[in-house]
Amino acid sequence: MLEFDELTHTYRYYGRIVPSVTQVLDRENGLEFVDAELLAIAAEFGTHVHQACHLYNIGELDPASLDDGIGAYLAGWIKFLTDTDFVVTASERRVFHEVKQYAGTLDATGILPKLKEPILLDIKTGSSLPKTVGPQTAAYAQALGRRMARYCVLLGPESYKLVSLRELRDYDVFNAALTLHRWRTTT
């Protein structure tokens, strides 16, 4: 059984702590020289945007509860949904890879009508895609046990950019990072 502690961002599988996909890739994101306080603020904003998108996806969003900044990024998500007719089939789904023993929470899966096949979608905020988004989505797809097209929606205020993630080595990169993560955290 997979459990998640939001406060500590800790995944446990039958009581044993397992690394998260984002934890594994944390050292590979290229942000080690960015001010920690600035990163924390950006991460908190991104978390709020993700939560607003999730609540919108499941029909439980109270629009009056959003501040204008979050609302503008949610408007970007709604524009994406409207423009592409994307149908969300799962939102904020927790996944676990039985063999590799890692866990994570993917942003969304669904159908893009133009592709007529299931896709895995990651939501990002900011001005550019982090280089880890490909390995991140590949790890989620592998944990699902399905080959899926992978995309990232880079949200901006009332806008979005849809990016296809097609690098074939993405899962290899994740596996390398997972091996290094385990090496670093094992005594």
C-alpha positions as CSV (number, residue, x, y, z in Angstrom):
1,M,0.0,0.0,0.0
2,L,1.3,3.4,-1.0
3,E,1.0,6.3,1.5
4,F,2.0,9.9,1.1
5,D,2.7,12.5,3.9
6,E,2.1,15.9,2.4
7,L,3.7,17.7,5.3
8,T,7.1,16.0,4.8
9,H,6.6,15.1,1.1
10,T,7.4,11.5,2.0
11,Y,6.1,8.4,0.2
12,R,5.9,5.1,2.1
13,Y,5.2,1.7,0.5
14,Y,4.0,-0.7,3.2
15,G,5.6,1.6,5.8
16,R,9.0,1.8,4.1
17,I,10.2,5.2,2.8
18,V,10.7,5.2,-0.9
19,P,12.2,8.1,-2.9
20,S,9.9,10.3,-4.9
21,V,10.5,11.1,-8.6
22,T,11.1,14.8,-7.9
23,Q,13.4,13.9,-5.0
24,V,15.5,11.7,-7.3
25,L,15.8,14.4,-10.0
26,D,16.3,17.3,-7.6
27,R,20.1,17.4,-8.0
28,E,19.7,17.3,-11.8
29,N,17.4,20.4,-12.1
30,G,20.3,22.9,-12.5
31,L,19.0,25.2,-9.8
32,E,21.8,24.7,-7.2
33,F,23.0,28.3,-7.7
34,V,19.5,29.9,-7.4
35,D,18.7,31.6,-4.1
36,A,17.0,29.1,-1.8
37,E,14.4,31.6,-0.6
38,L,13.4,32.5,-4.2
39,L,13.1,28.8,-5.1
40,A,10.9,28.2,-2.1
41,I,8.6,31.0,-3.1
42,A,8.4,29.7,-6.7
43,A,7.8,26.2,-5.5
44,E,5.0,27.3,-3.2
45,F,3.4,29.3,-6.1
46,G,3.7,26.2,-8.4
47,T,2.1,24.0,-5.7
48,H,-0.9,26.4,-5.4
49,V,-1.3,26.5,-9.2
50,H,-1.3,22.7,-9.3
51,Q,-3.8,22.5,-6.6
52,A,-6.1,25.0,-8.4
53,C,-5.8,23.0,-11.6
54,H,-6.5,19.8,-9.8
55,L,-9.6,21.2,-8.0
56,Y,-10.8,22.5,-11.4
57,N,-10.3,19.1,-13.0
58,I,-12.4,17.3,-10.4
59,G,-15.1,20.0,-10.2
60,E,-14.3,21.2,-6.7
61,L,-12.8,24.6,-7.2
62,D,-14.2,27.6,-5.5
63,P,-13.0,30.4,-7.8
64,A,-13.6,33.0,-5.1
65,S,-10.8,31.4,-3.1
66,L,-8.1,32.2,-5.6
67,D,-5.9,35.2,-5.6
68,D,-5.4,37.0,-8.9
69,G,-1.9,35.5,-9.6
70,I,-3.1,31.9,-9.2
71,G,-6.3,32.7,-11.1
72,A,-4.3,34.0,-14.1
73,Y,-2.4,30.7,-14.3
74,L,-5.6,28.7,-13.8
75,A,-7.0,30.7,-16.8
76,G,-4.0,29.4,-18.8
77,W,-5.0,25.9,-17.8
78,I,-8.6,26.4,-18.8
79,K,-7.5,28.0,-22.1
80,F,-5.4,24.8,-22.8
81,L,-8.4,22.6,-22.0
82,T,-10.7,24.6,-24.2
83,D,-8.3,25.0,-27.1
84,T,-7.3,21.3,-27.3
85,D,-10.4,19.6,-26.0
86,F,-8.2,17.7,-23.6
87,V,-10.2,15.3,-21.5
88,V,-8.7,14.7,-18.1
89,T,-9.0,11.0,-17.0
90,A,-6.9,11.3,-13.9
91,S,-5.6,14.2,-11.9
92,E,-2.9,14.2,-9.2
93,R,-2.6,10.5,-9.4
94,R,-0.1,8.7,-7.1
95,V,2.0,6.0,-8.8
96,F,4.6,3.5,-7.6
97,H,7.1,1.4,-9.5
98,E,7.2,-2.1,-8.0
99,V,10.6,-3.1,-9.3
100,K,12.5,0.2,-9.0
101,Q,10.8,1.1,-5.7
102,Y,10.1,4.8,-6.3
103,A,6.9,6.8,-6.1
104,G,5.4,10.1,-7.3
105,T,2.3,12.0,-8.1
106,L,1.6,12.7,-11.8
107,D,-0.3,15.9,-12.7
108,A,-2.8,14.4,-15.3
109,T,-3.5,11.8,-17.8
110,G,-6.1,12.1,-20.4
111,I,-7.0,12.1,-24.1
112,L,-6.0,14.7,-26.7
113,P,-8.6,14.2,-29.4
114,K,-6.2,14.9,-32.2
115,L,-4.0,12.0,-31.0
116,K,-6.8,9.6,-30.1
117,E,-4.6,8.0,-27.5
118,P,-3.9,8.4,-23.8
119,I,-1.2,10.9,-22.8
120,L,0.6,11.8,-19.6
121,L,0.7,15.5,-18.9
122,D,2.9,17.5,-16.6
123,I,2.0,21.1,-15.6
124,K,4.8,23.6,-15.1
125,T,4.8,27.3,-14.3
126,G,7.6,29.6,-15.1
127,S,9.3,31.0,-18.2
128,S,11.0,27.8,-19.4
129,L,10.8,24.1,-19.1
130,P,13.1,22.5,-16.5
131,K,15.5,19.9,-18.1
132,T,14.2,17.3,-15.7
133,V,10.6,17.3,-17.0
134,G,11.3,14.6,-19.6
135,P,12.9,12.1,-17.2
136,Q,10.2,13.0,-14.6
137,T,7.3,12.1,-17.0
138,A,9.1,9.0,-18.2
139,A,9.4,7.8,-14.6
140,Y,5.7,8.3,-14.1
141,A,4.8,6.5,-17.3
142,Q,7.0,3.6,-16.3
143,A,5.4,3.4,-12.9
144,L,2.0,3.3,-14.6
145,G,3.4,0.4,-16.7
146,R,2.2,1.9,-20.0
147,R,3.8,3.4,-23.0
148,M,2.2,6.8,-23.3
149,A,2.8,10.0,-25.2
150,R,4.2,12.6,-22.8
151,Y,3.6,16.3,-22.8
152,C,4.2,19.3,-20.6
153,V,1.9,22.3,-20.4
154,L,4.0,25.3,-19.5
155,L,1.5,27.7,-18.0
156,G,1.7,31.5,-18.0
157,P,-0.8,34.1,-17.0
158,E,-3.8,33.4,-19.2
159,S,-1.6,31.4,-21.6
160,Y,0.1,28.1,-22.1
161,K,2.6,26.3,-24.3
162,L,2.2,22.6,-25.0
163,V,5.5,20.8,-25.4
164,S,5.9,17.2,-26.6
165,L,8.4,15.2,-24.7
166,R,9.9,12.6,-27.0
167,E,13.5,12.0,-25.9
168,L,13.9,8.3,-26.0
169,R,16.7,8.4,-23.3
170,D,14.5,10.1,-20.7
171,Y,13.9,6.9,-18.6
172,D,17.6,6.1,-18.8
173,V,18.4,9.5,-17.4
174,F,15.9,8.9,-14.6
175,N,17.4,5.5,-13.8
176,A,20.9,7.0,-13.7
177,A,19.7,9.7,-11.3
178,L,17.9,7.0,-9.2
179,T,21.1,5.0,-8.9
180,L,23.1,8.1,-7.9
181,H,20.3,9.1,-5.4
182,R,20.5,5.7,-3.7
183,W,24.3,5.8,-3.7
184,R,24.3,9.2,-2.0
185,T,21.6,8.3,0.6
186,T,23.0,4.9,1.5
187,T,25.4,4.8,4.4
